[in-house]
């Protein structure tokens, strides 16, 4: 059976505080918007690795890849993701 991705495009997630030594230079402990999975961007079957738009003070500050599913937690937020997507032309 084909595995489904856990977080849909546009979902707000919190990145774990500890990403491990190999990802110590990545943004961590902050909010982000899911841009998509590896599979969505390049094809194939990898739905566990995600590209994220990193959020700082209600603005998207960068795009970063590849965060693993277990490093992310969906979170409820009052941020207007649709407005951010439109503002930064992220469709």
C-alpha positions as CSV (number, residue, x, y, z in Angstrom):
1,X,0.0,0.0,0.0
2,X,1.3,3.4,-0.9
3,X,2.3,5.6,2.0
4,X,0.5,9.0,2.3
5,X,2.2,12.1,3.3
6,X,1.5,13.2,6.9
7,X,1.5,17.0,6.3
8,X,-0.3,18.6,3.3
9,X,1.0,21.6,1.5
10,X,0.2,24.8,3.4
11,X,0.1,23.1,6.9
12,X,1.7,25.0,9.7
13,X,4.2,22.9,11.6
14,X,6.6,23.3,14.5
15,X,10.1,22.1,13.9
16,X,11.7,20.1,16.7
17,X,14.2,21.8,18.9
18,X,16.8,19.0,18.4
19,X,17.4,17.9,14.8
20,X,20.5,15.9,15.5
21,X,24.1,16.7,14.8
22,X,23.9,16.4,11.1
23,X,21.2,19.1,10.9
24,X,22.5,21.4,13.6
25,X,22.8,24.2,11.1
26,X,19.1,24.0,10.1
27,X,16.4,26.3,11.6
28,X,14.8,24.6,14.6
29,X,12.3,25.2,17.3
30,X,10.2,27.5,15.1
31,X,7.1,27.6,13.0
32,X,7.1,26.8,9.3
33,X,4.6,26.2,6.4
34,X,4.9,23.0,4.4
35,X,5.9,23.7,0.8
36,X,5.7,20.1,-0.2
37,X,7.3,16.7,-0.1
38,X,10.3,15.5,-2.1
39,X,7.9,13.4,-4.2
40,X,5.7,16.4,-5.0
41,X,8.6,18.4,-6.1
42,X,10.8,15.8,-7.9
43,X,8.7,12.7,-8.3
44,X,9.3,9.3,-6.9
45,X,7.8,7.9,-3.7
46,X,9.5,9.9,-0.9
47,X,6.7,11.5,1.1
48,X,8.7,11.6,4.4
49,X,11.0,14.5,3.5
50,X,9.7,18.1,3.4
51,X,10.6,21.5,2.1
52,X,9.4,24.2,4.5
53,X,9.0,27.9,4.4
54,X,10.4,29.1,7.7
55,X,8.4,31.7,9.6
56,X,9.8,34.5,11.8
57,X,7.6,37.2,13.3
58,X,4.7,36.4,11.0
59,X,6.8,36.6,7.9
60,X,8.4,33.9,5.7
61,X,12.1,34.4,5.9
62,X,13.5,31.4,3.9
63,X,12.8,28.1,2.2
64,X,14.7,25.0,3.5
65,X,14.8,21.3,2.6
66,X,14.8,18.4,3.7
67,X,13.2,18.1,7.1
68,X,12.0,14.6,8.0
69,X,8.4,13.8,9.1
70,X,9.4,12.8,12.6
71,X,11.0,16.3,13.2
72,X,7.7,18.1,12.5
73,X,4.5,18.6,14.5
74,X,1.3,20.1,13.1
75,X,0.3,23.1,15.1
76,X,-2.7,25.3,15.3
77,X,-1.9,28.9,14.6
78,X,-3.7,32.2,14.0
79,X,-1.3,32.9,11.2
80,X,-3.0,33.5,7.9
81,X,-1.2,31.0,5.7
82,X,-3.3,32.0,2.6
83,X,-2.2,35.6,2.9
84,X,1.5,34.6,3.3
85,X,1.2,32.3,0.3
86,X,-0.2,35.1,-1.8
87,X,2.2,37.8,-0.5
88,X,5.3,35.7,-1.3
89,X,3.9,34.1,-4.5
90,X,4.4,30.6,-3.1
91,X,1.8,28.7,-5.1
